[in-house]
Amino acid sequence: MNEDQTPLVGDIAEEAPAAEKTGGAGEQSGKKHGGFTGKLGFVLAAAGSAVGLGNLWRFPYLAAQYGGGMFLLCYVVLAVTFGFCLLVLEIAIGRKTGKGVIGAFASLNKKFKWFGFVCLVVPIIIVPYYSVIGGWVLKYMWAFLIGDMGGFTDPGAAGDYFAAFTGATWEPLIFFLIFAAATIFVVVFGVQKGIERVSKILMPLLAVLAVFLVVYACCQPGALDGLKKLFIPDFGDFTYETLLAALGQLFYSMSLAMCIMITYGSYMKKEASIQSSARQISICDTLFAIFAAMIIIPSIYSVTGGGAAAEGAMGESGPSLMFVVLPQMFNGMFGGRIIGFIFFVLVLFAALTSSISLVEAIVAVLRENCHLKRWVACVIVFGIMLVLGILSSLGFGPLSFIRIGSKTILDIFDYAANSILMPIVAIVTCVIAGYFSDAESLMDEIGMKKKGYRMYYKIMIRYIAPVCMAAILISGFLPAL
């Protein structure tokens, strides 16, 4: 049955039973939800989820702070070991059970149905404030488009411009609403007509824009010093902090412990290879992170002339790097208005594909457990996004007096999700999969046939991954102590 030919009356793009179309996990569970049309759709959607703000503002900052080439080497090694195992595990849980996160853990072991609710809290917390930041990206894209670059002349002016915008009441709310509405608009049309179709458009565009910006940045005077910083490892820079930073970045970057890969895995065809798909997702995610660093670090070296000025600029992280340092850098480059606009279009696409996956993870649970039509579930999620997103946005303006220490409302949500809940979710997922479910069946679902691979997987999931996640959890707690 072709979904495009037979939409169900009364529900926007409501999908036919998965068993009819995908031959996937819907055959086992009887759950009625749509599936990706094939491996390409799944890989592009999952890669779109992985490629987000973490790649574009966190990876370059960490690479610059923790030794450049040494950080990159640690990241790649962890990606093909630790990251790959956790990624295939989550996809396998989704495809084997054919359910959203609550039903998936209940299927693995009925005693752990409650854990699915804990997992669901993660995307519920993240997607509202993520959409607020997406609104900031939209605002900066618009500023470069119309030539409103007067605030980007120097670091002080760029900082004042950002503070004035985020501290306002209505303008950031309007851009937040546009971004949130765009996210919901895509999800309401379903897996094939919405998520897969948009991913097939945005991901190739992301690749083209990224390659163009990489070539442009690397051709700037002085860019070679930045490339040397990024790609030539100095083993004297290796410390446990470097390893831990690479581990944390990999964990956040690959959309692990966010319910996303379990949800997308439940839409995956049975005949598609989980290992091959996970490999391609990891490659896409890592490439985009490296591309982001190749855009940002050489640009900073080119404009500042390197040395202490470049080190100081690269020492900025998160919003400061994205919305203060980079606009100033682009403003100082030849054709900076056009380059800045293209860059923020790239960031917008990356943010949108990630927010879509977060919303879909929540919508899937509402549809499965509350038996709601897709559009009704989307309206509920949109309501949640509005409430928590408005709080996050106003936390820089009228509600800026609400703080825990120096943390704004948005910072509090981010800390709770990324530093506490996500590592806990990952640890418990590994424990359930390794000790309280049929581990052999999960490895069969992954397609691991050789005894050596199966033993390696067991060791990684039962012992190494939980210890690594515990290290991330502890490192998240330490700054708050």
Helices and strands as residue ranges (DSSP letters): H 18-21, H 26-29, H 39-50, H 53-53, I 54-58, H 59-65, H 69-78, I 79-83, H 84-97, H 101-108, G 110-112, H 113-146, G 150-152, H 155-166, H 170-188, H 190-190, I 191-196, H 197-218, H 223-231, G 235-237, H 240-253, H 260-266, H 274-304, H 307-314, H 318-320, I 321-325, H 326-331, H 336-370, H 374-394, H 409-414, I 415-421, H 422-435, H 439-446, H 451-459, I 460-464, H 465-477, G 478-480
